[in-house]
Every structure is written in structure tokens, then in C-alpha cells.
Amino acid sequence: MKISDILKQNEVTLSFEVFPPKTDALFESVEKAAGEIAALKPHFMSVTYGAAGNTAANTAELAERLQTQHGVAVLAHMTCVAASREDVRGMLQDYKRRGIENIMALRGDIPKDGRRSEDYLYAVDLIRDIREFGGDAFCVGGACYPEGHVECERQSEDIAHLKEKVETGCSFLTTQMFFDNNVLYNFLYRIREAGITVPVLPGIMPITNARQVARSVALSGATIPQRFRTMVDRFGDDPRRMQQAGIIYAAEQIVDLIANGVNHIHVYSMNKPEIAAGILESFSAILGR
């Protein structure tokens, strides 16, 4: 089922993101964790893809198994920062053969060695080729950044690039993590004013250990509210309490989003079924479960 059709339903939706193993030896354990998350019956699950394409085979395999063995709609990621047009064409053929019809089109992080694709500079170039090579066979999603992309000097510049992605064929957007809902509300106002009307899924990251904080900020550039810092200071040295506090914080974010009319929620599960289950349990009644 295409994600665009799921998002047309007039109901609250919940989706989880998982990542594939970096090596084949770890595939069984990752598949087990992903299967336990699938058993929670999310509306769909996304499977990430290494920036350099180094998990491409495992991304495709895990996505296919989630769909065929667990009956969950899947969104398979694809990055282009280190890909050629031939690589992309081959992955699209593989996804089509496996029955995968939803793709999250991303540029990906620039490799440490600095080598980049000669065919792709930005995600919009990948979106254009997915449309050219795949036609209407694929529903394409894209990323957005509520606090602006770290490589853009001004948010207005970032929003202009975002509008180009939508006009090229992006059917929905998923945000980078954020920890203050007002950041998202301000962002939604600005992009709607700019004429971007596709569904936007807020990406929620439950922070369940103190070490995640610095890494999350480095990756996303997200602002850390004082309320969040206080939580980490209070519970960060106790793993069990920090995990529970992080789940509660994320769940409160989600409840506030839904109360304010943001109906489609995407959770970065970090392949941890207990976190996904904790999030779901916190507002299962709102989902009618």
C-alpha cells in the first residue's frame, strides 16, 4: 500500500523507523527486533539506508520481509550522495521486483573521504530520477528540517529547496528530530505560507540514555529545551529511569501534536521494541487500540 494513500485516511497514524544491519551476520537479530516492532501493528515502517549505499542489500531484504512476512506497509530509504544513475536504476528495479512501492529519497551524509556522486548533488535530483525511471510505480517521500538544514544559511533558502522537492514529485515529508513542538508549529506555518501542502510527519526521537543527547544534537542541529536538559540531568545516570523518562517525554510530545491537529506521527525506534511498545502504550487509547 502506498504511504500517500495511508495518509489520506482521516485518522491518527503511527509509524516506526528501523535500520538494517551493517553486516549480514547481524541480520537475524535485527530482523527479530524489527519483527517485534511490526507486531505492534504500526500503519507503516521505514527502513533506513546507508549514506554510501553500504546497506542497500540489507535494506531491501529487511523491507521485503517486513512487508511479506509481517503484513506491514514499508517505506524503503534510498540515498544518492555516493550513487550513480546506474546504481539508482538498479535499486529501483530491485525494489519493484520485491513489491516495494514507497521510497524515502535522501541525499545522505557526505562520506568522510569527501567523495561524492557525479550524478547527484541533492535529494531533488534523486526524486527526479525516481519519477523518470519508476513513473507512478513509487510513492516518494522526502526529509525536512524544522530548524533549517545545517548547510543552509537561512531557513527561507531551505524552504525554497523543500518546495522544489515537492514540485518534483515528493508526496509527503518527514521531519528531522526535534524536542520542542513549537519549533514544528512555526515550521508548518512557514511552509504552508510558501505553498507546501503535502502531509508532514513529525519525526520523534525518544532519548533513552544521556549519551544520545550530544550525538542527536550533532546530527540534527536540534535545539534542546531547558525542560529536556533538566530531565537528562535528573535521570541520566540511571539507565532504567532515563529510558522511562525519555519515553514519557516523547509520548507527551506526541499527545500535544495530535491535540493540535498533527495526525501522522513517525517514531525513530532505534530498533528497540521495548521503546516502540512504550510509546504506543502511552497513547494507545488515542489510536483506538
C-alpha positions, -999 to +999 in steps of 0.1 A: +000+000+000+013+034-009+020+058+020+002+086+003-030+065+005-024+057+042-020+094+049-053+103+032-072+084+059-089+107+084-073+091+114-042+093+136-014+072+121+018+059+138+049+046+121+082+034+132+117+036+117+142+008+119+177+004+105+192-026+087+223-044+099+257-032+086+268-068+082+250-100+071+260-117+104+237-093+123+207-097+100+189-123+121+190-102+153+179-070+136+151-088+118+139-102+151+137-068+167+120-053+136+095-081+136+086-074+172+080-038+163+059-049+133+038-070+157+027-037+173+008-031+140+020+004+130+005+019+099+039+015+082+076+010+089+105+027+073+139+010+068+170+033+065+198+031+040+235+039+045+246+072+031+271+055+008+247+027-001+266+002+020+234-013+035+214-014+002+210-051+000+200-055+037+176-025+034+158-041+005+158-076+022+145-063+055+119-041+039+106-070+018+104-094+048+085-068+069+060-065+041+056-101+031+060-119+064+046-093+088+020-076+066+033-041+073+035-014+046+071-004+042+090+027+032+125+019+020+151+046+021+175+054-007+204+078-006+223+092-036+253+111-023+276+083-034+254+067-061+254+068-099+223+069-121+230+032-129+231+024-092+197+041-087+181+025-117+193-009-104+179-003-069+146+008-083+144-024-103+152-044-072+125-026-051+099-031-078+108-068-081+103-071-043+070-053-044+083-023-025+064+008-037+074+035-012+108+052-012+123+078+011+145+098-012+175+114+006+208+129-004+226+113+026+255+124+047+287+133+028+312+105+032+342+111+054+365+108+025+347+136+007+340+116-024+306+124-039+284+112-068+290+129-101+253+124-110+236+137-078+241+168-058+208+170-039+178+148-030+157+166-056+179+151-083+172+116-069+134+124-067+135+135-104+152+102-114+128+080-094+100+097-112+117+093-146+128+057-141+098+045-120+069+066-131+039+062-109+051+028-095+066+045-065+053+069-038+082+092-029+088+108+005+114+134+014+131+149+045+126+183+060+142+202+088+120+222+112+150+243+124+165+246+089+191+224+072+225+229+088+240+236+054+216+265+046+224+299+060+187+309+061+155+289+067+139+307+037+165+291+015+159+257+029+121+261+024+127+271-012+146+238-017+119+219+000+092+233-023+113+223-053+114+187-039+076+187-036+071+201-070+094+175-085+073+146-071+076+143-033+042+132-019+049+136+018+076+148+042+092+135+074+109+159+097+143+156+114+140+151+151+130+180+173+123+183+211+102+214+212+068+212+195+067+250+190+096+246+166+074+223+144+043+245+146+063+276+135+078+255+106+045+242+095+031+278+094+061+289+072+059+261+047+022+264+043+026+301+036+052+291+010+025+268-007+038+234+005+006+215+012+017+178+013+014+159+046+043+164+071+051+136+095+069+148+127+099+126+134+100+119+172+132+105+187+128+091+223+161+098+240+166+070+264+202+074+275+222+105+282+249+097+256+223+101+228+218+138+236+252+151+223+251+128+192+215+137+184+223+174+185+254+169+164+235+150+137+204+172+136+213+206+150+181+204+171+176+228+199+175+212+234+148+229+256+156+235+292+129+211+303+146+183+284+180+192+298+166+191+333+152+156+326+186+144+314+204+160+344+180+143+368+178+108+354+208+105+330+229+084+354+202+058+359+196+038+327+162+024+337+148+057+349+163+076+319+146+052+295+112+056+311+117+094+313+127+095+276+096+075+266+073+098+286+088+129+272+084+116+236+048+105+244+039+139+257+053+155+226+031+131+205-001+138+225+004+175+222+010+172+184-022+151+180-042+176+202-031+203+178-042+185+147-009+168+136-023+134+130+007+115+114+035+105+138+068+089+129+090+075+156+127+067+154+126+034+173+164+027+172+155-010+166+143-012+203+109-030+206+106-020+242+108+017+233+083+013+205+059-006+228+063+021+255+055+049+231+024+030+218+012+021+252+013+058+263-014+069+239-030+036+226-065+049+235-060+079+212-053+055+184-084+035+193-064+004+204 
